Amino acid sequence: MVAQPSPDTAGYDQMALTPTEGRLERLRNHSIVSVVSSANPGDYDAASVQWRPSALGPTKEDSRRQLTVLSVIGLCYFSVCGGPIGSEYIISGGYTVWVLHAFGPFWAFQTGYWAWISGVIDNALYPALAVSSFTDVYGPIGSPTAEYFIKAAIAVLLALPNLLGIQLVGNGMAGMSIFVMVPFLVLFIWGTVRASDWGVLGEVRRSDIAYDADGNFVSMSGSINIDWSLLINTLFWNFNGAVGMSVFGSEVKTPGRTYPRALLLSVLLVALTYLLPLLGATVFNSPNWTTWEDGSFSGIAQALGGTFLSTWIMLATFCSNAGMYIAELFCDSFQIMGMAQCGLAPAFLKARNKRFNTPHNAVFASLVVIFVLIQFDFEDIQNMTNALSAFYQLLILVAFIKLRYTHADVDRPFKVPGRISVIILCLLIPAGLLVYIAVDVFFTLAPAMIVLGVTLAGVLYAWANKFTSAQFQELDITEG
C-alpha cells in the first residue's frame, strides 16, 4: 500500500501497513519521511510515522490539527521558560531524526537518552525550589534529614497528576499559568512605583561586601566578582528547551512562516517574564540585591507588600515550580515509554495503567532518579542537567551542518539563510558556550561522577543492544 496525501492535513498522511521491506527502503530517504508526535499523547501509545510527499501544493488545511503562530508561541513559551521541558518521547522526531540521518542509530539513541536523563535530573531541582520558597519566609527547616523527606514528599505529591490522567495535567497547567503570572506582574508594577534607587541597575557585584550584624547590606568595594560559571549555567537553564519545538513540525500551519515568528515572539515574552519582576525587585532593592538567593522573591514581596503579597508570591512560586515539575515529568515519562515501545529501553517501561492510561512505570523510574538527586545542591543539579543538555545540543548542531552538505536538496519548510561558511561562523559562539557548559560540570567531583556514569551507561547500553534505524521508525501504534 502506498501512503497518499491526507485531505485533512494538507500533505501528510499516516503510514499504512506497508510491507516491511518497502517501508525500510523508504525510511532511508531523508527527503520523504517525517516523524512527528500525535496531536494528543493520549490518543496513541507512541506516535505515527508520516510520509512526506516530494512536493506540497496549497491545499485546504484542518484548523483542528494545524498549529498557528499563537499556539506555537504558547508551546515555545512553556518549553523554554524554566528549563528543558520540550523533550518529547523518542519517536516524536525532530532533532532525534536529524541525528539519525546524519550519524546513524547509535548517536540518535544517545541524543534521545541524553534528552531524557537531563530532563529527569532537571526535575530534581523543583522540589528544592518549592521548599526554598517557603523557607525564605518561615525560616530554615534545620534538619537535613527532614528537609530531604519533605522534598521527596513533594516529588511524590506532584507526580500524582501524571499517574491519574493526561487531561488532569493539561487542564491544570492552563489554570496554573494565569495564577503564576499575575502576582509577578503586581510585584513589577508595585516595585517600580516604590523604587528607592534606580542607580542600582548599574551596579556589579564586587569582591568585598560588608553587612551589619543583622545581615543588612552596608557597602561594596574591590574588584568585580562575577561567578561566570553560575551565571552562564543559570542563563542556559532558564532559556533552554526551544529545540523541543522541532518534534511537531507537521502539525504546524505554514511552518516556514510560523516557526520564525513564533520563536521570535516567544523569546521576547520569556525574556520579559524574567526581566520585569527582576526590574521591579531590583529598583525597590529591599532586601539588597547582593543578599538574594534561591526563593528570595517571597522575602522581597514581604518587604514590598507585606504578608498578603508575600503569601501570594510564595504560592505562585510554588505553583510555578510544581507546574514545571509536572510538565517535565509528563514529557520525560512519555519519552522513555516511547523508547521502550520500539526496543530502545527496557520493556517494563512501556506499560500503561489500565484505568488511567498513564505510563506509570516510566513515572516511577523517573522518581527513583529524582529521589537520588534531590539531596544535591541546586547548583550541582543545574550543572548536571545543563551538561547533558549541552551534549545532545552540540550533536544537533553538528548534525545540522552535516545535513546541509549531505541533504542540501531536500525541500525544507524553513531553511536557515546563508552559506555554510556563514552559518558555521554564526554557530561558533553558541557552540563555544555549549562546550564550556559541558566541560564545567567536571570541576566538581560528585556531579562529574554522575554525568560520567549516566553517559557511560548509555554508551554501553546502545553498544550491547546494537540498535538499528528501523527501531526508531517501526512502531506498532496499537501496542499498549
MITORMI-546174 format. One record per residue (C-alpha): residue number from 1; residue in one letter; x, y negated, z. Coordinates in pm, whole numbers. Layout:
N
[NUM,a,[X,Y,Z]],
...
# end
This chain:
480
[1,m,[0,0,0]],
[2,v,[122,-349,-78]],
[3,a,[55,-643,151]],
[4,q,[-139,-931,-5]],
[5,p,[-155,-1296,94]],
[6,s,[-423,-1340,356]],
[7,p,[-719,-1568,281]],
[8,d,[-726,-1659,649]],
[9,t,[-366,-1762,698]],
[10,a,[-282,-1904,355]],
[11,g,[10,-1693,256]],
[12,y,[77,-1443,532]],
[13,d,[-84,-1105,585]],
[14,q,[-27,-844,848]],
[15,m,[172,-542,731]],
[16,a,[-37,-250,615]],
[17,l,[61,108,692]],
[18,t,[302,142,401]],
[19,p,[534,439,362]],
[20,t,[836,410,589]],
[21,e,[1087,417,308]],
[22,g,[925,127,127]],
[23,r,[898,-79,441]],
[24,l,[1258,-32,540]],
[25,e,[1377,-127,193]],
[26,r,[1179,-450,203]],
[27,l,[1291,-526,558]],
[28,r,[1648,-552,431]],
[29,n,[1546,-852,223]],
[30,h,[1552,-1163,441]],
[31,s,[1357,-1363,187]],
[32,i,[1035,-1167,219]],
[33,v,[999,-1075,585]],
[34,s,[896,-1290,876]],
[35,v,[835,-1156,1224]],
[36,v,[604,-1368,1436]],
[37,s,[420,-1346,1762]],
[38,s,[49,-1270,1772]],
[39,a,[-190,-1558,1832]],
[40,n,[-265,-1423,2180]],
[41,p,[-24,-1188,2358]],
[42,g,[-323,-1002,2492]],
[43,d,[-457,-912,2150]],
[44,y,[-181,-665,2071]],
[45,d,[71,-469,2269]],
[46,a,[353,-638,2084]],
[47,a,[347,-836,1763]],
[48,s,[282,-797,1395]],
[49,v,[531,-765,1115]],
[50,q,[417,-1002,843]],
[51,w,[524,-1018,481]],
[52,r,[613,-1346,322]],
[53,p,[536,-1396,-49]],
[54,s,[814,-1547,-257]],
[55,a,[602,-1848,-344]],
[56,l,[329,-2004,-133]],
[57,g,[69,-2206,-311]],
[58,p,[-153,-2468,-149]],
[59,t,[-448,-2270,-20]],
[60,k,[-710,-2321,247]],
[61,e,[-577,-2261,598]],
[62,d,[-762,-2130,901]],
[63,s,[-769,-2402,1167]],
[64,r,[-829,-2141,1434]],
[65,r,[-482,-1991,1381]],
[66,q,[-270,-2266,1237]],
[67,l,[-98,-2487,1493]],
[68,t,[-95,-2861,1430]],
[69,v,[154,-3125,1541]],
[70,l,[-32,-3181,1870]],
[71,s,[-36,-2809,1951]],
[72,v,[333,-2766,1881]],
[73,i,[412,-3078,2087]],
[74,g,[241,-2914,2383]],
[75,l,[423,-2586,2335]],
[76,c,[758,-2759,2288]],
[77,y,[698,-2979,2591]],
[78,f,[632,-2698,2835]],
[79,s,[908,-2481,2685]],
[80,v,[1175,-2749,2706]],
[81,c,[1067,-2913,3033]],
[82,g,[1223,-2739,3329]],
[83,g,[1432,-2468,3170]],
[84,p,[1427,-2198,2902]],
[85,i,[1070,-2091,2919]],
[86,g,[1011,-2033,2548]],
[87,s,[1171,-1689,2516]],
[88,e,[911,-1464,2360]],
[89,y,[945,-1088,2356]],
[90,i,[1199,-948,2114]],
[91,i,[980,-871,1811]],
[92,s,[831,-1219,1811]],
[93,g,[1108,-1302,1567]],
[94,g,[1260,-1643,1537]],
[95,y,[1622,-1655,1645]],
[96,t,[1648,-1277,1705]],
[97,v,[1558,-1211,1343]],
[98,w,[1808,-1474,1229]],
[99,v,[2086,-1295,1417]],
[100,l,[1960,-957,1293]],
[101,h,[2004,-1062,930]],
[102,a,[2331,-1241,997]],
[103,f,[2515,-987,1213]],
[104,g,[2306,-671,1243]],
[105,p,[2113,-492,1518]],
[106,f,[2388,-481,1784]],
[107,w,[2414,-859,1810]],
[108,a,[2040,-904,1760]],
[109,f,[1987,-688,2069]],
[110,q,[2242,-892,2264]],
[111,t,[2055,-1210,2168]],
[112,g,[1724,-1076,2293]],
[113,y,[1880,-923,2604]],
[114,w,[2068,-1241,2697]],
[115,a,[1748,-1443,2646]],
[116,w,[1554,-1208,2874]],
[117,i,[1813,-1181,3153]],
[118,s,[1880,-1556,3151]],
[119,g,[1507,-1614,3190]],
[120,v,[1480,-1373,3483]],
[121,i,[1783,-1527,3655]],
[122,d,[1635,-1872,3595]],
[123,n,[1319,-1762,3772]],
[124,a,[1518,-1709,4091]],
[125,l,[1553,-2089,4109]],
[126,y,[1186,-2173,4152]],
[127,p,[1119,-2012,4494]],
[128,a,[1421,-2204,4628]],
[129,l,[1294,-2528,4474]],
[130,a,[948,-2464,4618]],
[131,v,[1094,-2416,4967]],
[132,s,[1312,-2727,4937]],
[133,s,[1007,-2942,4852]],
[134,f,[868,-2855,5198]],
[135,t,[1192,-2862,5399]],
[136,d,[1271,-3211,5271]],
[137,v,[957,-3332,5450]],
[138,y,[932,-3098,5751]],
[139,g,[1299,-3020,5811]],
[140,p,[1515,-2711,5754]],
[141,i,[1393,-2361,5837]],
[142,g,[1700,-2288,6046]],
[143,s,[1732,-1914,5987]],
[144,p,[1887,-1791,5658]],
[145,t,[1704,-1459,5700]],
[146,a,[1368,-1629,5749]],
[147,e,[1437,-1856,5451]],
[148,y,[1517,-1554,5231]],
[149,f,[1192,-1377,5319]],
[150,i,[991,-1695,5263]],
[151,k,[1145,-1725,4915]],
[152,a,[1073,-1357,4849]],
[153,a,[711,-1400,4963]],
[154,i,[670,-1699,4730]],
[155,a,[817,-1495,4443]],
[156,v,[566,-1214,4503]],
[157,l,[271,-1451,4552]],
[158,l,[344,-1638,4229]],
[159,a,[383,-1309,4041]],
[160,l,[21,-1216,4112]],
[161,p,[-130,-1415,3820]],
[162,n,[88,-1214,3581]],
[163,l,[-45,-893,3736]],
[164,l,[-411,-998,3733]],
[165,g,[-456,-1110,3373]],
[166,i,[-330,-1328,3091]],
[167,q,[-635,-1556,3086]],
[168,l,[-571,-1644,3450]],
[169,v,[-221,-1758,3356]],
[170,g,[-334,-1971,3062]],
[171,n,[-627,-2138,3236]],
[172,g,[-422,-2205,3549]],
[173,m,[-141,-2373,3355]],
[174,a,[-381,-2615,3185]],
[175,g,[-528,-2749,3508]],
[176,m,[-199,-2745,3694]],
[177,s,[-22,-2960,3434]],
[178,i,[-258,-3254,3497]],
[179,f,[-229,-3223,3875]],
[180,v,[150,-3229,3844]],
[181,m,[185,-3530,3614]],
[182,v,[-48,-3779,3787]],
[183,p,[137,-3826,4122]],
[184,f,[471,-3875,3949]],
[185,l,[314,-4144,3732]],
[186,v,[187,-4308,4052]],
[187,l,[538,-4284,4201]],
[188,f,[685,-4455,3894]],
[189,i,[435,-4744,3898]],
[190,w,[444,-4789,4276]],
[191,g,[824,-4767,4287]],
[192,t,[875,-5031,4017]],
[193,v,[622,-5265,4182]],
[194,r,[804,-5236,4516]],
[195,a,[1152,-5236,4362]],
[196,s,[1416,-5362,4607]],
[197,d,[1728,-5362,4389]],
[198,w,[1729,-5339,4009]],
[199,g,[2109,-5369,4015]],
[200,v,[2133,-5014,4147]],
[201,l,[2066,-4889,3793]],
[202,g,[2423,-4983,3702]],
[203,e,[2585,-4805,3996]],
[204,v,[2802,-4493,3961]],
[205,r,[2893,-4252,4239]],
[206,r,[3231,-4331,4399]],
[207,s,[3477,-4115,4591]],
[208,d,[3434,-4294,4926]],
[209,i,[3077,-4329,5056]],
[210,a,[3011,-4448,5411]],
[211,y,[2696,-4360,5609]],
[212,d,[2588,-4464,5958]],
[213,a,[2509,-4231,6247]],
[214,d,[2156,-4174,6116]],
[215,g,[2278,-4078,5769]],
[216,n,[2178,-4407,5606]],
[217,f,[2392,-4548,5326]],
[218,v,[2636,-4825,5425]],
[219,s,[2886,-4877,5144]],
[220,m,[3059,-4712,4849]],
[221,s,[3413,-4764,4715]],
[222,g,[3703,-4588,4548]],
[223,s,[3733,-4424,4209]],
[224,i,[3443,-4291,4003]],
[225,n,[3349,-3946,4132]],
[226,i,[3116,-3765,3890]],
[227,d,[3072,-3389,3914]],
[228,w,[3072,-3326,3538]],
[229,s,[3008,-2954,3576]],
[230,l,[2693,-3016,3780]],
[231,l,[2578,-3298,3551]],
[232,i,[2621,-3104,3225]],
[233,n,[2468,-2784,3365]],
[234,t,[2171,-2973,3510]],
[235,l,[2102,-3160,3187]],
[236,f,[2133,-2839,2986]],
[237,w,[1898,-2656,3222]],
[238,n,[1640,-2933,3211]],
[239,f,[1636,-2970,2832]],
[240,n,[1699,-2610,2730]],
[241,g,[1427,-2399,2566]],
[242,a,[1338,-2556,2231]],
[243,v,[1488,-2263,2041]],
[244,g,[1189,-2058,2157]],
[245,m,[970,-2261,1923]],
[246,s,[1106,-2055,1633]],
[247,v,[907,-1749,1731]],
[248,f,[569,-1862,1593]],
[249,g,[670,-2029,1266]],
[250,s,[398,-1872,1051]],
[251,e,[132,-1982,1299]],
[252,v,[215,-2349,1237]],
[253,k,[25,-2559,989]],
[254,t,[265,-2708,729]],
[255,p,[577,-2623,935]],
[256,g,[803,-2827,708]],
[257,r,[638,-3145,838]],
[258,t,[500,-3026,1171]],
[259,y,[817,-2896,1336]],
[260,p,[1040,-3204,1289]],
[261,r,[765,-3442,1405]],
[262,a,[662,-3225,1699]],
[263,l,[1017,-3172,1820]],
[264,l,[1096,-3543,1796]],
[265,l,[787,-3641,1994]],
[266,s,[842,-3359,2244]],
[267,v,[1199,-3465,2317]],
[268,l,[1077,-3820,2380]],
[269,l,[797,-3701,2609]],
[270,v,[1027,-3473,2806]],
[271,a,[1284,-3749,2846]],
[272,l,[1016,-3987,2972]],
[273,t,[886,-3722,3212]],
[274,y,[1226,-3714,3378]],
[275,l,[1329,-4078,3340]],
[276,l,[1015,-4260,3456]],
[277,p,[990,-4106,3807]],
[278,l,[1368,-4139,3846]],
[279,l,[1349,-4504,3743]],
[280,g,[1077,-4581,3998]],
[281,a,[1258,-4391,4274]],
[282,t,[1596,-4548,4195]],
[283,v,[1489,-4913,4196]],
[284,f,[1288,-4855,4516]],
[285,n,[1607,-4689,4649]],
[286,s,[1486,-4567,4987]],
[287,p,[1646,-4337,5083]],
[288,n,[1958,-4443,4893]],
[289,w,[2016,-4253,4570]],
[290,t,[2354,-4122,4690]],
[291,t,[2174,-3907,4950]],
[292,w,[1939,-3735,4705]],
[293,e,[1942,-3357,4666]],
[294,d,[1701,-3077,4570]],
[295,g,[1346,-3169,4675]],
[296,s,[1420,-3534,4757]],
[297,f,[1116,-3668,4571]],
[298,s,[900,-3582,4872]],
[299,g,[1120,-3793,5101]],
[300,i,[1119,-4081,4853]],
[301,a,[739,-4064,4835]],
[302,q,[721,-4068,5217]],
[303,a,[920,-4392,5231]],
[304,l,[722,-4542,4943]],
[305,g,[361,-4447,5011]],
[306,g,[351,-4271,5345]],
[307,t,[211,-3929,5424]],
[308,f,[-55,-3938,5152]],
[309,l,[184,-3987,4860]],
[310,s,[445,-3761,5018]],
[311,t,[197,-3475,5054]],
[312,w,[68,-3530,4701]],
[313,i,[421,-3525,4557]],
[314,m,[514,-3224,4770]],
[315,l,[213,-3026,4646]],
[316,a,[270,-3141,4287]],
[317,t,[636,-3039,4308]],
[318,f,[536,-2700,4445]],
[319,c,[277,-2659,4167]],
[320,s,[533,-2765,3907]],
[321,n,[779,-2503,4029]],
[322,a,[500,-2248,4055]],
[323,g,[384,-2323,3701]],
[324,m,[732,-2286,3553]],
[325,y,[787,-1964,3750]],
[326,i,[455,-1812,3637]],
[327,a,[503,-1917,3274]],
[328,e,[860,-1788,3256]],
[329,l,[776,-1460,3429]],
[330,f,[495,-1421,3174]],
[331,c,[737,-1465,2882]],
[332,d,[1008,-1250,3039]],
[333,s,[766,-966,3111]],
[334,f,[621,-958,2762]],
[335,q,[967,-984,2611]],
[336,i,[1107,-681,2793]],
[337,m,[782,-490,2731]],
[338,g,[814,-559,2358]],
[339,m,[1176,-444,2366]],
[340,a,[1068,-121,2536]],
[341,q,[794,-60,2279]],
[342,c,[1048,-41,1998]],
[343,g,[1305,158,2194]],
[344,l,[1530,-133,2288]],
[345,a,[1468,-100,2664]],
[346,p,[1373,187,2899]],
[347,a,[1034,337,2811]],
[348,f,[873,282,3153]],
[349,l,[881,-94,3091]],
[350,k,[623,-73,2811]],
[351,a,[343,40,3043]],
[352,r,[37,-182,3088]],
[353,n,[-207,-192,3376]],
[354,k,[-525,-17,3260]],
[355,r,[-758,-261,3436]],
[356,f,[-590,-596,3367]],
[357,n,[-388,-502,3055]],
[358,t,[-77,-668,3200]],
[359,p,[284,-540,3178]],
[360,h,[306,-456,3547]],
[361,n,[626,-250,3530]],
[362,a,[801,-532,3344]],
[363,v,[687,-778,3612]],
[364,f,[819,-551,3888]],
[365,a,[1153,-512,3708]],
[366,s,[1187,-890,3687]],
[367,l,[1101,-922,4056]],
[368,v,[1382,-683,4153]],
[369,v,[1636,-910,3983]],
[370,i,[1478,-1218,4145]],
[371,f,[1498,-1062,4494]],
[372,v,[1871,-1008,4449]],
[373,l,[1943,-1361,4326]],
[374,i,[1726,-1587,4547]],
[375,q,[1993,-1568,4818]],
[376,f,[2236,-1763,4598]],
[377,d,[2273,-2141,4594]],
[378,f,[2081,-2345,4338]],
[379,e,[2398,-2444,4152]],
[380,d,[2523,-2085,4127]],
[381,i,[2193,-1958,3985]],
[382,q,[2175,-2252,3746]],
[383,n,[2527,-2183,3619]],
[384,m,[2448,-1815,3565]],
[385,t,[2131,-1872,3364]],
[386,n,[2297,-2152,3168]],
[387,a,[2597,-1936,3078]],
[388,l,[2380,-1655,2942]],
[389,s,[2166,-1908,2754]],
[390,a,[2483,-2057,2607]],
[391,f,[2597,-1711,2494]],
[392,y,[2294,-1648,2275]],
[393,q,[2263,-2007,2155]],
[394,l,[2625,-2003,2034]],
[395,l,[2541,-1684,1846]],
[396,i,[2236,-1855,1696]],
[397,l,[2446,-2149,1571]],
[398,v,[2697,-1915,1407]],
[399,a,[2411,-1715,1251]],
[400,f,[2261,-2039,1121]],
[401,i,[2584,-2129,941]],
[402,k,[2629,-1779,801]],
[403,l,[2273,-1759,669]],
[404,r,[2321,-2090,488]],
[405,y,[2600,-1913,296]],
[406,t,[2456,-1562,255]],
[407,h,[2090,-1659,207]],
[408,a,[2127,-2003,54]],
[409,d,[1847,-1950,-200]],
[410,v,[1582,-1836,48]],
[411,d,[1279,-2064,48]],
[412,r,[1256,-2237,386]],
[413,p,[954,-2439,510]],
[414,f,[1202,-2678,669]],
[415,k,[1571,-2696,584]],
[416,v,[1827,-2897,777]],
[417,p,[1956,-3151,522]],
[418,g,[2320,-3193,431]],
[419,r,[2609,-2988,303]],
[420,i,[2753,-2703,507]],
[421,s,[3063,-2903,595]],
[422,v,[2850,-3191,729]],
[423,i,[2631,-2953,930]],
[424,i,[2936,-2786,1084]],
[425,l,[3069,-3127,1189]],
[426,c,[2732,-3212,1345]],
[427,l,[2736,-2885,1540]],
[428,l,[3083,-2934,1687]],
[429,i,[2965,-3138,1988]],
[430,p,[2671,-2910,2088]],
[431,a,[2887,-2603,2026]],
[432,g,[3161,-2753,2241]],
[433,l,[2914,-2817,2523]],
[434,l,[2784,-2460,2496]],
[435,v,[3139,-2325,2518]],
[436,y,[3202,-2543,2826]],
[437,i,[2884,-2415,2993]],
[438,a,[2964,-2054,2905]],
[439,v,[3316,-2081,3049]],
[440,d,[3230,-2294,3355]],
[441,v,[3050,-2010,3533]],
[442,f,[3374,-1811,3558]],
[443,f,[3528,-2059,3802]],
[444,t,[3304,-1930,4084]],
[445,l,[3360,-1569,4186]],
[446,a,[3011,-1431,4261]],
[447,p,[2832,-1588,3960]],
[448,a,[3122,-1484,3736]],
[449,m,[3096,-1122,3851]],
[450,i,[2719,-1115,3796]],
[451,v,[2743,-1266,3447]],
[452,l,[3023,-1024,3355]],
[453,g,[2825,-734,3497]],
[454,v,[2499,-801,3314]],
[455,t,[2685,-881,2990]],
[456,l,[2885,-558,3007]],
[457,a,[2566,-365,3086]],
[458,g,[2403,-500,2769]],
[459,v,[2705,-416,2554]],
[460,l,[2729,-59,2690]],
[461,y,[2353,-4,2661]],
[462,a,[2349,-115,2296]],
[463,w,[2661,91,2217]],
[464,a,[2517,405,2379]],
[465,n,[2179,376,2204]],
[466,k,[2319,287,1859]],
[467,f,[2032,56,1765]],
[468,t,[1918,19,1404]],
[469,s,[1748,-261,1214]],
[470,a,[1431,-53,1196]],
[471,q,[1387,-72,1574]],
[472,f,[1348,-448,1551]],
[473,q,[1071,-417,1295]],
[474,e,[899,-79,1333]],
[475,l,[633,-136,1597]],
[476,d,[310,54,1645]],
[477,i,[74,-229,1731]],
[478,t,[-182,17,1868]],
[479,e,[57,153,2130]],
[480,g,[-31,65,2488]],
# end
